[in-house]
Amino acid sequence: MHFGDMTDEERIERLEREAADARKMLFGALSIAKEMWQGELLQRPEGIEVLHELEKAAESFIDPSQQDRFKRFEQTIHVIGLRAKGIFDLVTYASKYQK
């Protein structure tokens, strides 16, 4: 079904699912990246900062008891942003210190 064939409610539900999927995939990517790079990150103060940022981003969550749909969506987008920034900072660090 394409957006043109959907009601506004169906479109919003689809966007919510896609945002939730992105949030979950970024969590997986953060977990893998942290595991792969932890030893390298611990070797430099800048790396330790990136590691803390990755941990903070991985631990970020949405409040499942939040009843307001738009507040939940806001929280989801916020978590996506934190996790994407963590991955971006890790990639930036890796490109700077790649052996």
C-alpha positions in Angstrom: 0.0 0.0 0.0 1.4 3.4 -0.9 1.0 6.6 1.1 -1.6 7.9 -1.4 -3.8 4.9 -0.7 -3.6 5.2 3.1 -5.6 7.2 5.6 -3.8 9.8 7.7 -4.0 7.4 10.7 -2.4 4.6 8.7 0.3 6.9 7.5 1.1 8.0 11.1 1.2 4.3 12.3 3.6 3.4 9.4 5.9 6.3 10.3 5.8 5.3 13.9 6.8 1.7 13.0 9.6 2.9 10.7 11.0 5.2 13.4 10.8 2.4 16.0 12.6 0.0 13.5 15.3 2.6 12.9 15.8 3.1 16.7 16.2 -0.6 17.1 18.6 -1.0 14.2 20.7 1.8 15.6 20.8 0.1 19.0 22.1 -3.0 17.3 24.7 -1.1 15.3 25.9 0.7 18.5 26.1 -2.6 20.4 28.2 -4.2 17.6 30.4 -1.1 17.2 31.0 -0.8 20.9 32.1 -4.4 21.1 34.4 -4.1 18.1 36.0 -0.8 19.0 36.1 -0.9 22.8 39.7 -1.9 23.1 40.8 0.8 20.7 38.6 3.5 22.2 40.1 2.8 25.7 43.6 3.7 24.5 42.9 7.5 24.1 41.0 10.1 26.2 39.1 11.1 23.1 38.2 7.5 22.5 37.0 7.1 26.1 34.7 10.1 25.5 33.3 8.4 22.3 32.8 5.2 24.3 30.8 7.0 27.0 28.7 8.7 24.3 28.0 5.3 22.7 27.0 3.9 26.1 24.7 6.9 26.8 23.2 6.6 23.3 22.6 2.8 23.7 21.0 3.3 27.1 18.7 6.0 25.9 15.1 4.9 25.7 11.5 5.9 25.1 9.0 5.9 28.0 6.7 3.0 27.2 4.1 4.3 29.6 3.8 7.6 27.6 0.3 7.8 26.4 0.7 10.9 24.2 1.5 9.5 20.8 3.4 12.6 19.6 5.5 12.7 22.8 6.4 9.0 22.1 7.2 9.9 18.5 9.4 12.8 19.7 11.2 10.6 22.2 11.8 8.0 19.4 13.3 10.7 17.1 15.4 12.0 20.0 16.8 8.5 20.6 17.5 8.0 16.9 19.4 11.2 16.9 21.5 10.3 19.9 22.3 6.9 18.4 23.1 8.2 15.0 25.4 10.9 16.5 27.2 8.2 18.5 27.8 6.1 15.3 28.9 9.3 13.4 31.4 10.2 16.2 32.7 6.6 16.3 33.3 6.6 12.5 34.9 10.0 12.8 37.2 8.7 15.5 38.0 5.6 13.5 38.9 7.5 10.4 41.2 9.8 12.5 43.0 7.0 14.3 42.7 4.1 11.8 45.8 2.0 11.8 
